[in-house]
Amino acid sequence: MAERRRLGVGVVGAGFVARLHAEAYHQVRGVDVDLVAVTAARRERAEAFAREFGAGRAVADFRAMLDDRAIDLVDLCVPSHLHAAMAVEAARAGKHVIVEKPLTGFFGAAATPRAEMLAKALAGADEVLEACANAKVRLCYAENWVYAPPIQKARRLLSAAGGPILRLVGEESHGGTHAPVNKRWTTGGGGSLIGKACHPLGAALYLKSDEGMRLRGRPIRPASVTAETANLAATDTFRATSPRFLNTVDGADVEDWGTMLIGFDDGTVAQISAADTVLGGIRNQMIVYGAKAVVICNINPNDTVQAYAPDAAVFGSEYLVEKLETKAGWSSPQPDEDWTSGYPQEIQDFVECVALGREPLSGGALARDVTAVIYGAYLSAAEGRRVDLRPHLEARRR
Protein backbone atom coordinates (compact mmCIF):
# COMPACT_ATOMS: atom_id res chain seq x y z
CA MET A 1 0.00 0.00 0.00
CA ALA A 2 1.38 3.42 -0.97
CA GLU A 3 2.50 5.63 1.87
CA ARG A 4 0.17 8.57 2.54
CA ARG A 5 1.64 11.96 1.80
CA ARG A 6 2.06 14.31 4.75
CA LEU A 7 1.76 18.03 4.08
CA GLY A 8 2.95 20.79 6.40
CA VAL A 9 0.88 23.98 6.34
CA GLY A 10 1.65 27.42 7.70
CA VAL A 11 -1.26 29.82 8.16
CA VAL A 12 -0.63 33.57 7.94
CA GLY A 13 -3.39 35.44 9.74
CA ALA A 14 -5.79 34.45 12.50
CA GLY A 15 -9.02 36.16 11.50
CA PHE A 16 -12.28 35.19 9.82
CA VAL A 17 -10.86 33.60 6.66
CA ALA A 18 -8.04 31.84 8.52
CA ARG A 19 -10.63 30.17 10.72
CA LEU A 20 -12.62 28.99 7.70
CA HIS A 21 -9.47 27.46 6.20
CA ALA A 22 -8.41 25.86 9.49
CA GLU A 23 -11.78 24.15 9.84
CA ALA A 24 -11.44 22.88 6.26
CA TYR A 25 -7.95 21.44 6.81
CA HIS A 26 -9.40 19.20 9.51
CA GLN A 27 -11.81 17.75 6.92
CA VAL A 28 -9.21 16.87 4.27
CA ARG A 29 -9.25 13.23 3.12
CA GLY A 30 -6.43 11.21 1.57
CA VAL A 31 -3.59 13.49 2.66
CA ASP A 32 -2.32 13.92 6.21
CA VAL A 33 -2.32 17.67 6.87
CA ASP A 34 -0.19 19.06 9.67
CA LEU A 35 -0.93 22.64 10.75
CA VAL A 36 2.69 23.33 11.59
CA ALA A 37 2.51 27.01 12.51
CA VAL A 38 0.47 30.19 12.50
CA THR A 39 1.54 33.81 12.59
CA ALA A 40 -0.50 36.98 12.93
CA ALA A 41 -0.03 40.69 13.45
CA ARG A 42 -0.91 40.22 17.12
CA ARG A 43 0.96 37.38 18.81
CA GLU A 44 -1.84 36.69 21.28
CA ARG A 45 -4.29 36.04 18.44
CA ALA A 46 -1.89 33.62 16.80
CA GLU A 47 -1.42 31.74 20.07
CA ALA A 48 -5.18 31.50 20.66
CA PHE A 49 -5.64 30.28 17.07
CA ALA A 50 -2.95 27.63 17.51
CA ARG A 51 -4.63 26.32 20.66
CA GLU A 52 -8.11 26.24 19.10
CA PHE A 53 -7.16 24.54 15.82
CA GLY A 54 -4.28 22.35 16.94
CA ALA A 55 -1.50 24.18 15.12
CA GLY A 56 1.96 23.18 16.28
CA ARG A 57 3.04 26.64 17.36
CA ALA A 58 2.62 30.36 16.92
CA VAL A 59 5.69 31.92 15.31
CA ALA A 60 6.94 35.47 15.57
CA ASP A 61 6.61 36.54 11.96
CA PHE A 62 6.25 35.58 8.32
CA ARG A 63 10.01 35.18 7.82
CA ALA A 64 10.18 32.59 10.60
CA MET A 65 7.48 30.62 8.80
CA LEU A 66 9.36 30.72 5.49
CA ASP A 67 12.50 29.45 7.20
CA ASP A 68 10.65 26.43 8.61
CA ARG A 69 11.51 23.38 6.51
CA ALA A 70 8.51 21.47 7.89
CA ILE A 71 6.17 23.83 6.03
CA ASP A 72 5.35 22.93 2.42
CA LEU A 73 2.35 25.20 1.86
CA VAL A 74 1.81 28.78 3.03
CA ASP A 75 -1.81 29.92 3.35
CA LEU A 76 -2.10 33.72 3.11
CA CYS A 77 -5.20 34.85 5.02
CA VAL A 78 -4.14 38.50 5.23
CA PRO A 79 -5.47 41.85 3.94
CA SER A 80 -5.45 42.27 0.18
CA HIS A 81 -2.61 44.80 0.01
CA LEU A 82 -0.25 42.20 1.51
CA HIS A 83 -1.08 39.36 -0.89
CA ALA A 84 1.34 39.93 -3.76
CA ALA A 85 4.48 40.72 -1.78
CA MET A 86 3.94 37.80 0.60
CA ALA A 87 3.11 35.39 -2.23
CA VAL A 88 6.28 36.33 -4.10
CA GLU A 89 8.39 35.97 -0.97
CA ALA A 90 6.84 32.59 -0.15
CA ALA A 91 7.37 31.29 -3.68
CA ARG A 92 11.00 32.37 -3.69
CA ALA A 93 11.42 30.48 -0.41
CA GLY A 94 10.17 27.35 -2.19
CA LYS A 95 6.74 27.25 -0.56
CA HIS A 96 3.52 26.45 -2.39
CA VAL A 97 1.06 29.32 -1.92
CA ILE A 98 -2.63 29.78 -1.23
CA VAL A 99 -3.69 33.39 -1.81
CA GLU A 100 -7.09 34.63 -0.72
CA LYS A 101 -9.13 36.74 -3.09
CA PRO A 102 -8.31 39.09 -4.69
CA LEU A 103 -4.88 37.94 -5.85
CA THR A 104 -3.72 41.55 -5.80
CA GLY A 105 -4.77 45.00 -6.96
CA PHE A 106 -3.85 48.66 -6.91
CA PHE A 107 -3.21 50.07 -3.44
CA GLY A 108 -2.72 53.81 -3.50
CA ALA A 109 -4.49 57.14 -3.75
CA ALA A 110 -8.15 57.05 -4.75
CA ALA A 111 -7.55 59.85 -7.25
CA THR A 112 -5.06 57.79 -9.27
CA PRO A 113 -6.08 57.45 -12.94
CA ARG A 114 -7.84 54.14 -13.45
CA ALA A 115 -5.64 53.18 -16.41
CA GLU A 116 -2.64 53.39 -14.09
CA MET A 117 -4.49 51.27 -11.52
CA LEU A 118 -5.15 48.61 -14.16
CA ALA A 119 -1.53 48.53 -15.30
CA LYS A 120 -0.11 48.32 -11.79
CA ALA A 121 -2.61 45.68 -10.65
CA LEU A 122 -1.72 43.44 -13.60
CA ALA A 123 2.00 44.03 -13.05
CA GLY A 124 1.55 42.81 -9.46
CA ALA A 125 -0.37 39.75 -10.63
CA ASP A 126 2.31 38.94 -13.20
CA GLU A 127 5.01 39.20 -10.57
CA VAL A 128 3.22 36.60 -8.44
CA LEU A 129 2.65 34.24 -11.36
CA GLU A 130 6.25 34.57 -12.50
CA ALA A 131 7.66 33.94 -9.03
CA CYS A 132 5.58 30.77 -8.64
CA ALA A 133 6.49 29.53 -12.12
CA ASN A 134 10.21 30.16 -11.60
CA ALA A 135 10.17 28.38 -8.25
CA LYS A 136 8.02 25.53 -9.64
CA VAL A 137 5.49 25.89 -6.82
CA ARG A 138 1.69 25.80 -7.02
CA LEU A 139 -0.30 29.01 -6.88
CA CYS A 140 -3.75 28.30 -5.46
CA TYR A 141 -6.25 31.14 -5.83
CA ALA A 142 -8.80 30.84 -3.05
CA GLU A 143 -11.97 31.55 -5.02
CA ASN A 144 -14.45 29.46 -3.07
CA TRP A 145 -17.29 30.04 -5.56
CA VAL A 146 -15.49 27.82 -8.06
CA TYR A 147 -15.80 24.98 -5.55
CA ALA A 148 -19.27 25.76 -4.18
CA PRO A 149 -21.52 22.70 -4.74
CA PRO A 150 -24.22 24.75 -6.56
CA ILE A 151 -21.64 26.05 -9.07
CA GLN A 152 -20.11 22.60 -9.59
CA LYS A 153 -23.58 21.10 -10.05
CA ALA A 154 -24.34 23.80 -12.63
CA ARG A 155 -21.14 22.90 -14.46
CA ARG A 156 -22.10 19.22 -14.60
CA LEU A 157 -25.69 19.94 -15.67
CA LEU A 158 -24.57 22.27 -18.44
CA SER A 159 -21.98 19.76 -19.60
CA ALA A 160 -24.63 17.04 -19.74
CA ALA A 161 -27.05 19.33 -21.61
CA GLY A 162 -24.45 20.42 -24.15
CA GLY A 163 -24.53 23.67 -26.03
CA PRO A 164 -23.17 27.05 -24.98
CA ILE A 165 -23.79 29.27 -21.98
CA LEU A 166 -25.43 32.37 -23.42
CA ARG A 167 -25.68 34.59 -20.34
CA LEU A 168 -24.68 34.53 -16.70
CA VAL A 169 -26.15 36.78 -13.99
CA GLY A 170 -24.33 36.82 -10.65
CA GLU A 171 -24.34 38.86 -7.46
CA GLU A 172 -22.67 39.03 -4.09
CA SER A 173 -24.06 41.67 -1.75
CA HIS A 174 -24.67 42.28 1.93
CA GLY A 175 -24.97 45.06 4.50
CA GLY A 176 -21.29 46.01 4.43
CA THR A 177 -18.01 44.99 5.96
CA HIS A 178 -16.99 46.09 9.44
CA ALA A 179 -13.32 46.27 8.46
CA PRO A 180 -11.93 49.73 7.59
CA VAL A 181 -9.08 48.00 5.72
CA ASN A 182 -11.58 46.99 3.03
CA LYS A 183 -13.07 50.48 2.70
CA ARG A 184 -10.01 52.36 1.46
CA TRP A 185 -8.07 52.23 -1.80
CA THR A 186 -4.72 52.11 0.00
CA THR A 187 -5.48 48.78 1.67
CA GLY A 188 -8.55 47.35 -0.08
CA GLY A 189 -7.67 48.13 -3.69
CA GLY A 190 -11.24 49.21 -4.34
CA GLY A 191 -14.64 48.53 -2.83
CA SER A 192 -17.55 46.25 -3.66
CA LEU A 193 -16.25 45.20 -7.09
CA ILE A 194 -12.86 43.96 -5.91
CA GLY A 195 -14.11 42.69 -2.54
CA LYS A 196 -17.39 41.03 -3.52
CA ALA A 197 -17.96 40.97 -7.27
CA CYS A 198 -14.72 39.01 -7.60
CA HIS A 199 -16.66 35.94 -6.38
CA PRO A 200 -19.46 35.70 -8.97
CA LEU A 201 -17.03 36.99 -11.59
CA GLY A 202 -14.57 34.22 -10.78
CA ALA A 203 -17.33 31.63 -11.05
CA ALA A 204 -18.56 33.06 -14.36
CA LEU A 205 -15.07 33.08 -15.88
CA TYR A 206 -14.52 29.53 -14.62
CA LEU A 207 -17.77 28.24 -16.14
CA LYS A 208 -17.07 29.89 -19.50
CA SER A 209 -13.49 28.61 -19.53
CA ASP A 210 -14.74 25.10 -18.79
CA GLU A 211 -17.31 25.39 -21.57
CA GLY A 212 -14.63 26.50 -24.00
CA MET A 213 -12.46 23.50 -23.22
CA ARG A 214 -15.45 21.20 -23.77
CA LEU A 215 -16.76 22.74 -26.96
CA ARG A 216 -13.72 24.15 -28.75
CA GLY A 217 -10.64 22.82 -26.98
CA ARG A 218 -9.50 26.16 -25.55
CA PRO A 219 -10.84 28.50 -22.84
CA ILE A 220 -13.44 31.15 -23.59
CA ARG A 221 -11.95 34.43 -22.34
CA PRO A 222 -13.40 37.81 -21.35
CA ALA A 223 -13.01 40.36 -24.16
CA SER A 224 -14.61 43.59 -22.90
CA VAL A 225 -16.21 45.18 -19.85
CA THR A 226 -18.62 48.05 -19.29
CA ALA A 227 -19.29 49.17 -15.71
CA GLU A 228 -20.89 51.65 -13.35
CA THR A 229 -20.05 52.29 -9.69
CA ALA A 230 -21.48 54.45 -6.92
CA ASN A 231 -21.01 55.30 -3.28
CA LEU A 232 -24.60 55.11 -2.10
CA ALA A 233 -23.75 55.69 1.57
CA ALA A 234 -22.29 59.08 0.63
CA THR A 235 -25.58 60.41 -0.73
CA ASP A 236 -27.44 63.12 1.17
CA THR A 237 -30.54 60.93 1.41
CA PHE A 238 -28.64 58.13 3.10
CA ARG A 239 -26.85 60.48 5.48
CA ALA A 240 -30.21 61.87 6.54
CA THR A 241 -31.52 58.39 7.35
CA SER A 242 -31.86 57.31 10.99
CA PRO A 243 -31.38 54.76 12.41
CA ARG A 244 -28.81 53.23 10.06
CA PHE A 245 -28.64 49.47 9.68
CA LEU A 246 -25.83 49.24 7.14
CA ASN A 247 -22.22 48.86 8.22
CA THR A 248 -20.57 52.09 7.14
CA VAL A 249 -16.96 53.11 7.81
CA ASP A 250 -15.85 56.71 8.32
CA GLY A 251 -13.32 57.81 5.74
CA ALA A 252 -14.32 55.24 3.12
CA ASP A 253 -13.18 56.32 -0.35
CA VAL A 254 -14.27 53.29 -2.39
CA GLU A 255 -17.52 52.33 -4.11
CA ASP A 256 -20.21 50.47 -2.16
CA TRP A 257 -22.11 49.40 -5.31
CA GLY A 258 -20.97 48.33 -8.73
CA THR A 259 -22.13 46.39 -11.76
CA MET A 260 -20.26 45.00 -14.76
CA LEU A 261 -21.32 43.76 -18.19
CA ILE A 262 -18.63 41.41 -19.49
CA GLY A 263 -18.47 40.40 -23.13
CA PHE A 264 -16.71 37.11 -23.92
CA ASP A 265 -14.70 36.26 -27.01
CA ASP A 266 -17.49 33.93 -28.20
CA GLY A 267 -20.07 36.74 -28.24
CA THR A 268 -21.82 35.78 -24.97
CA VAL A 269 -22.23 37.94 -21.87
CA ALA A 270 -22.19 38.02 -18.07
CA GLN A 271 -23.85 40.55 -15.76
CA ILE A 272 -22.11 40.78 -12.38
CA SER A 273 -23.14 43.03 -9.48
CA ALA A 274 -22.02 43.63 -5.92
CA ALA A 275 -22.96 45.94 -3.06
CA ASP A 276 -22.31 46.78 0.57
CA THR A 277 -25.80 48.27 0.79
CA VAL A 278 -28.13 45.25 0.89
CA LEU A 279 -29.95 44.30 4.10
CA GLY A 280 -31.23 40.84 4.97
CA GLY A 281 -27.99 38.83 5.03
CA ILE A 282 -25.53 37.89 2.36
CA ARG A 283 -26.72 37.26 -1.22
CA ASN A 284 -24.54 34.84 -3.17
CA GLN A 285 -26.46 33.91 -6.31
CA MET A 286 -25.79 32.93 -9.92
CA ILE A 287 -28.19 32.21 -12.78
CA VAL A 288 -26.78 30.45 -15.82
CA TYR A 289 -28.78 30.72 -19.04
CA GLY A 290 -27.68 28.05 -21.47
CA ALA A 291 -28.91 27.21 -24.96
CA LYS A 292 -30.43 23.97 -23.65
CA ALA A 293 -30.88 24.57 -19.90
CA VAL A 294 -31.20 27.19 -17.18
CA VAL A 295 -29.56 26.62 -13.78
CA ILE A 296 -30.17 28.79 -10.71
CA CYS A 297 -27.48 28.60 -8.01
CA ASN A 298 -28.67 29.87 -4.63
CA ILE A 299 -25.49 29.59 -2.59
CA ASN A 300 -26.88 31.94 0.01
CA PRO A 301 -29.67 32.39 0.93
CA ASN A 302 -31.37 29.11 0.12
CA ASP A 303 -34.43 27.37 1.51
CA THR A 304 -32.73 24.24 2.88
CA VAL A 305 -33.85 25.47 6.30
CA GLN A 306 -36.34 28.22 7.03
CA ALA A 307 -37.10 29.51 10.50
CA TYR A 308 -39.23 32.10 12.24
CA ALA A 309 -38.74 33.82 15.58
CA PRO A 310 -40.99 36.55 17.01
CA ASP A 311 -38.04 38.07 18.86
CA ALA A 312 -34.31 38.26 18.13
CA ALA A 313 -33.48 36.64 21.50
CA VAL A 314 -35.42 33.44 20.82
CA PHE A 315 -32.54 31.60 19.07
CA GLY A 316 -29.98 32.80 21.59
CA SER A 317 -26.38 32.30 20.46
CA GLU A 318 -27.25 29.80 17.72
CA TYR A 319 -25.68 30.89 14.39
CA LEU A 320 -28.08 31.47 11.52
CA VAL A 321 -26.35 32.88 8.45
CA GLU A 322 -23.58 35.31 7.52
CA LYS A 323 -24.26 39.07 7.77
CA LEU A 324 -27.88 38.75 8.93
CA GLU A 325 -28.80 41.90 10.88
CA THR A 326 -31.43 40.33 13.15
CA LYS A 327 -32.64 36.89 14.20
CA ALA A 328 -36.22 38.14 14.44
CA GLY A 329 -38.77 37.25 11.77
CA TRP A 330 -38.26 34.76 8.95
CA SER A 331 -34.73 33.65 8.08
CA SER A 332 -32.92 30.99 6.06
CA PRO A 333 -30.40 29.45 8.46
CA GLN A 334 -27.59 27.55 6.77
CA PRO A 335 -27.11 24.04 8.21
CA ASP A 336 -23.52 23.96 6.83
CA GLU A 337 -22.60 27.33 5.38
CA ASP A 338 -18.93 26.45 4.87
CA TRP A 339 -19.84 23.40 2.74
CA THR A 340 -22.42 25.26 0.65
CA SER A 341 -19.89 28.05 0.05
CA GLY A 342 -17.19 25.62 -1.09
CA TYR A 343 -14.50 26.10 1.56
CA PRO A 344 -13.82 22.43 2.44
CA GLN A 345 -13.83 21.48 -1.26
CA GLU A 346 -11.44 24.33 -2.05
CA ILE A 347 -8.90 23.30 0.58
CA GLN A 348 -9.22 19.62 -0.43
CA ASP A 349 -8.31 20.55 -4.00
CA PHE A 350 -5.38 22.73 -2.96
CA VAL A 351 -3.92 20.07 -0.67
CA GLU A 352 -4.26 17.43 -3.38
CA CYS A 353 -2.61 19.74 -5.94
CA VAL A 354 0.48 20.12 -3.81
CA ALA A 355 0.57 16.47 -2.73
CA LEU A 356 -0.06 15.02 -6.21
CA GLY A 357 1.62 17.64 -8.38
CA ARG A 358 -1.33 18.87 -10.44
CA GLU A 359 -2.91 22.25 -11.10
CA PRO A 360 -5.85 23.50 -8.99
CA LEU A 361 -9.27 24.25 -10.45
CA SER A 362 -8.74 27.83 -9.28
CA GLY A 363 -5.22 29.02 -10.02
CA GLY A 364 -3.13 31.86 -11.36
CA ALA A 365 -4.79 32.10 -14.79
CA LEU A 366 -8.22 32.70 -13.27
CA ALA A 367 -6.81 35.09 -10.67
CA ARG A 368 -5.16 37.23 -13.33
CA ASP A 369 -8.27 37.36 -15.52
CA VAL A 370 -10.37 38.44 -12.52
CA THR A 371 -7.87 41.21 -11.81
CA ALA A 372 -7.96 42.40 -15.44
CA VAL A 373 -11.77 42.45 -15.62
CA ILE A 374 -12.27 44.28 -12.31
CA TYR A 375 -9.71 47.01 -12.96
CA GLY A 376 -10.97 47.24 -16.51
CA ALA A 377 -14.38 47.84 -14.91
CA TYR A 378 -12.99 50.63 -12.74
CA LEU A 379 -11.54 52.23 -15.88
CA SER A 380 -14.87 51.85 -17.69
CA ALA A 381 -16.85 53.43 -14.85
CA ALA A 382 -14.44 56.36 -14.59
CA GLU A 383 -14.34 57.12 -18.32
CA GLY A 384 -17.89 56.12 -19.29
CA ARG A 385 -16.90 53.71 -22.05
CA ARG A 386 -16.51 50.05 -22.89
CA VAL A 387 -12.98 48.81 -22.19
CA ASP A 388 -11.34 46.33 -24.55
CA LEU A 389 -9.69 43.75 -22.27
CA ARG A 390 -7.89 41.78 -24.95
CA PRO A 391 -4.65 43.81 -24.89
CA HIS A 392 -4.47 43.22 -21.13
CA LEU A 393 -4.99 39.46 -21.36
CA GLU A 394 -2.03 38.61 -23.58
CA ALA A 395 0.32 37.81 -20.68
CA ARG A 396 1.38 34.20 -20.36
CA ARG A 397 -1.33 32.07 -18.69
CA ARG A 398 -0.32 29.62 -15.99
Phi, psi and omega in degrees: 000134182295143179289136179290139179284138176251133185237125177267129184241136171245128182257127178253111185113154181221028182261209187302308184291321179301323179292320176300315181294318181299318177300320182292323179300326180288349179257001183295138178245145172087344177226134178277112182261129178245113174284094188289315187204161174221145173225152180207166181299326177248120186302323182295326178291320178296319180294319178295320178298316180299318179294316185292321187252007174074026175288149185300318182194160169264129181251161190294320185201178182297320180299320179298326179291319180293333179279352184276113183289345178282350182262122177263327190230127177254127183252108186269099178251062187234168178303153189303323184291350179262349189303303189297310183299318180291321179297317178297315180297318179296315180299316180294338175274002178085017181262138167293153191229132164254126178242125175293161178287151343286160179305312177195192181182200174255128183234094183193203185294140181297335182277358181300136177305138186294331176296323177292321176301313181300313182297316183289323178297316180290326176297320177295319178297316181296325178296319178295311181299319181293318180298318180292320179294316181296324181274354182057046176243158181279137171253115182252116182266114190281069173262095188294335180298329178301326185263351182302131182309321178297322179290317179294324176294319177300317179301315182292319179296317181291326176295317179295322182289328184077173180082169186275161166274122183270323184206141173236139178232116184226153180209140162231122181213154170197192186278008174108147178281149176277345192272116177302332181300333180267004184247012182223142181302323186295334181239334181264338181074016184136188184243242188295329181293309182286328185272333185234314181296340177303331182290299178296329176297313179302318179294319180295315179296322178297313182295320179289324177296317178297317178300317180299318179295325180288317191264333183223003175080009176208155184295147166276130186245155172293143182241331182207162176213139173234135188214160170225146176224162177203157171247090187290331180285352178266358181285153180299323182294321178291318182297335179276355184278138177209137354286166179255132181254347178280154178271099178256154182235127178297137178085006179297135179234021181242166180289148174248006172209143175199153176217145183230141169246112183258129172259133180263165184286358173257008178090000179267176188223161170223140176246117185235129181230158177203151180203152170255024188229033182240119178276164174100013180097175184287144177241107176242099188220146177218133172243129181246117180259107178260171178290336184236358181198157171237134180232127178254123182251104176262084178294316181193124359281162170219169187259026175305317174227136172233141185218155178227138174222132180287344182217147183296337183278349187301316183274000175058229183269003181296129181287139178252293185196154184298137171065016177285131186284330183214151176267001178279152179080197180281143177213168178240078182297139178270122178291331177209082186295322180299316181295313181298328181276349174094009184292312178298321180294322179299309182293323176302314180296316182296317179297316178298321180301314180290317184290324187255353177074041177234170180278147177282161173299324181244104185227203187297324181297314179295316182301319180291318179297320177300316179300315181297315183294315185293315180285335168296324177294318177298320177296316179300314182296323182288323186256356176065042182211162173287138180252126175282116183274343189302321177295338182268357183248016183274350181298154182302128178273138178230000000 
